Amino acid sequence: MWGRRGRRGPGAGGLEELRARRRQQEAALRKARKQQQLISKRLLREDTQNGEEKAGMEIPTDPLSEQEVLQLLQDIQKGTEERKKSLSCLRQALQHKETQQKFVRLEGSMRVLIGLFTSSLADVQMEAARCLHELSHSSDPAVAEACLPATSYLLTYLSGHSIEFTELCLYTLGNLVVESEAVRKQLLPQGIISALACCIQSPHEAVLEGLGYVLSQLLQAKEASIEIIPCVNNALLISQGIMSTLVLLLLELASMVSKAVADGLELLICPVLRCLSNLLAEEMEGCNVQVHDERLLVALFTFMQYFLNNHLFIVQECLWLLNNLTADEPFFCSAVLTLDLIPALLQLLPCSRMVTLLVLTVLCNIAEKGSAYCQQLHQKVVLSSLISTLTLSDAEVAGQCLELLHLLFLHWPEAAADFFSHAGLQALEQHQHHPELQERVRALMDLAAQPAAASPSSLVSSAAVPSSVP
């Protein structure tokens, strides 16, 4: 990563090298933090713990000895009224990694716990589920794999008798999926995809959030592209109404963000955005993957504004979804214009190279729709931002700028005259010798030498930007 090592003095070259290395290191750390955020486990413990503290129950602060764990295991098998209390003590003890390891090593421990998890007594079943949830949160892969016999029951209970129980099963599955490839390989033939598809129709936000968590963990596994994604029946998911469900979930999350109740929400927003974006990219015969709801755009721009400074990856996910929304569908291209969202897009151009490329791609999608759209882009002062962006040395960014300029000049020639009268020619000249860009630069520069084009108003007399309201 750092190249050849060598000693350098404190001169300007050495300082620049140190700064460059520091920037690379910081970038690597940011990427690692992002990845860690996306695969971090979730623990549903706070409400239960608060209730126990109010009830005066003592929560252990130290790991239990093997003998103490064995005693608890014996107590929960006695079938007395103390069983639920012993299960609660076990769950609290399983908050410690050492106790988790001791528990799963005891012969028959998981068989007993899973037996209680399948109990017909709702309170015992719930407490056993919480014990499994604590085990699923372990960072030890051996503990996660000890939970393998429970996975079929966790899937079965996704259609459970209570929202809390279903939510607990979802997050337990999500935690297990993160930790162990063996768990993932077992869940696929057990039907995790179809079980999750059934959860899509739940009207409860907590269940939908848990569903988004499990899906995100599955899709981020290293073997996802080969072994998991081919098992996902996107046609089935779409037929079950996942598109509208995901949109409604994003609208609800945007409402929470606008009320400044957004701590940690980026970890849920990201996989939901990605799922919707990937589904929109599908081309499936007989499946309607279109989404026509202006509120989705408002939600995306709410996310981008809120997370711009601290979680830039959310901005990138929003722009990728916006790219898929505007790629073929005039509805959202019109909505971006009628909702006056172009200025907000242009403000994102300096944020990062990837954000710049995505913004330019979205603008190209809009410009590609024809003269009426290009006229509106011209009126919204896109050209000055493009001239500033062209001064960057990055060839890919410059290439995307040139593509957008080509579309604007093709569909709205007045934009060319305006561009060249505002230092556009100088901006182009700095790229005229780049081997990948010179032909496109020359084609655009040739326009500067041509007589001013006739007014294109006749071209748009019957091609006004359509309303985005269906």
Buried (B, 14 or more C-beta within 10 A) or exposed (E): EEEEEEEEEEEEEEEEBEEEEEEEEEEEEEEEEBEEBBBEBBEBBEEBBEEBEEEEEEEBEEBBEBEBBBEBBEBBBEEEEEBBBBBBBBBBBBBBBBBBBBBBEEEEBBEBBBEBBEBEEEEBBBBBBBBBBBBBBBEBEEBBBBBBEBBBBBBBBBEBEEBBBBBBBBBBBBBBBBBBBEBBBBBBEBBBBBBBBBBBEBEEBBBBBBBBBBBBBBBBBEEBEEBBBEBBEBBBBBEBEBBEBBBBBBBBBBEBBBEEEBEEBBBBBBBBBBBBBBBBBEEEEEBEBEBEBBEBBBBBBBBBBBBBEEBBBBBBBBBBBBBBBBBBBBBBBBBBBBBEBBEBBBBBBEBEEBBBBBBBBBBBBBBBBBBBBBBBBBEBEBBBBBBBBBEBEEEBBBBBBBBBBBBBBBBBBBBBBBBBEEBBBEBBEBBBEBEEBEEBBEEBBEBBEEEEBEEBEEBBEEBEBBEBEE
